Every structure is written in C-alpha cells, then in structure tokens.
Amino acid sequence: NAGVMQNPRHLVRRRGQEARLRCSPMKGHSHVYWYRQLPEEGLKFMVYLQKENIIDESGMPKERFSAEFPKEGPSILRIQQVVRGDSAAYFCASSPSQMMDTQYFGPGTRLTVL
Amino acid sequence: DAKTTQPPSMDCAEGRAANLPCNHSTISGNEYVYWYRQIHSQGPQYIIHGLKNNETNEMASLIITEDRKSSTLILPHATLRDTAVYYCIVRDNFGNEKLTFGTGTRLTIIP
C-alpha cells in the first residue's frame, strides 16, 4: 500500500508566477489535509478537504491560495502570484473516512520563490 | 495555539531508553494525545496515540498519567535513526480534524 505521494518534491518559481502542488492520498483515504512549514518554524494547518468539498479552510491565507480535491485525481494546492514569503515546505496528509482517524503525511513539496 | 508544553531539546545515549515528556494540563475528557516525529525536514511520521490508557506499539510506548495532565513517550532502545523533532499533540474527537503542532522536542541520539 503506497503512502501519501506529493509532487513535485521541489518547485522553484519566480515572484508573480503560479505554483501548483499535488497530493495523492493513500489508497482508500478520502480526507486530505494541507500543512505549511516555514523555514525554522513548526507545521501550521492550512486546509482540510474531503472529495469535492472544503471542510475547514481556517488556516488558508485569504488571498492567492486555493485548494481542491476533485472526485477524480489528486488534491491540488494552488498559489497564485507567489511572493518570497511563500517559500516553505508544504505537507499533505490523508486519513480514512472515519472521524479521528490518524493522519499520515507525505514527503512534502519544497517551494522556493526567487 | 498548541495545548502542550515540551522541553526544547534532549539527548539520549544510543541503546538506552529515550523518555520524552509532554505537559497538557488543560486537556479535556474528549481529547486524545498524539505523538509524531519529523526526521530532518521529512514529512511528519505518526508514532502512537492514546486517550487514557497506556499504549504500546512496535515503535514506542505512551504512558499517560491518571489525571491525564501529562504523558511520556518512551523509545525503548534508541538508535541514531531516532534523532528527530518529536511533537506531542492534543486533539479532540468532535470534528476538529486538524493537528496543531507546537515546537516539539529535538531529540539527539548520541553514539
């Protein structure tokens, strides 16, 4: 059973470009969570999605950031018009359908904005 | 904000038991204690969780005090690969799905 997969593992963008981060949950998992880790800081929750629904986006910046988890395909975290402060490691986690199930994390995408 | 307090760093000799404390004095009855670790900026790795009883799995043991205000994660025979930042997280079971990470404990295993 493959774990949570994220791609790309490393992404370099110039200021003003768009970044798209992809997350494929573990097989059988229908819940996806995105977290961000700024340099030398802890992980911060961003958004929680189920298939085709955003359940909790309380940690998402109000502008430029969006997330989706379509019926088919991976979850996408999209950052428009990136700025240097968006440089961070972005981690995706997934869990099965039941509430309070353990979250399993992917290896992360390291975004560098030049 | 994290509801837990952990020492910022600890050392442990290789082959010895590593005991990582966590204080969660404001924990409520429906909240679980979870432990994760992050090895050198990799994705966090789930270790163990519990509500009020002590728990053990292939990775570690979790000892929760009777009043549930603190807990200890025990790695019975630490190896160099256990060097990581260990996070103690309190999480409720009433629909609050997100994990709130604090600053954790940086555990260094000494050869």
Interface residues (C-beta under 8 A of the other chain):
Chain A: V4 H31 Y33 Y35 Q37 G42 L43 K44 F45 Y48 I55 D56 S58 G59 A89 F91 A93 S95 M99 M100 T102 Q103 Y104 F105 G106 P107 G108
Chain B: Y32 Y34 Y36 Q38 S41 Q42 G43 P44 Q45 Y46 H49 Y87 R91 N93 G95 E97 K98 L99 T100 F101 G102 T103 G104
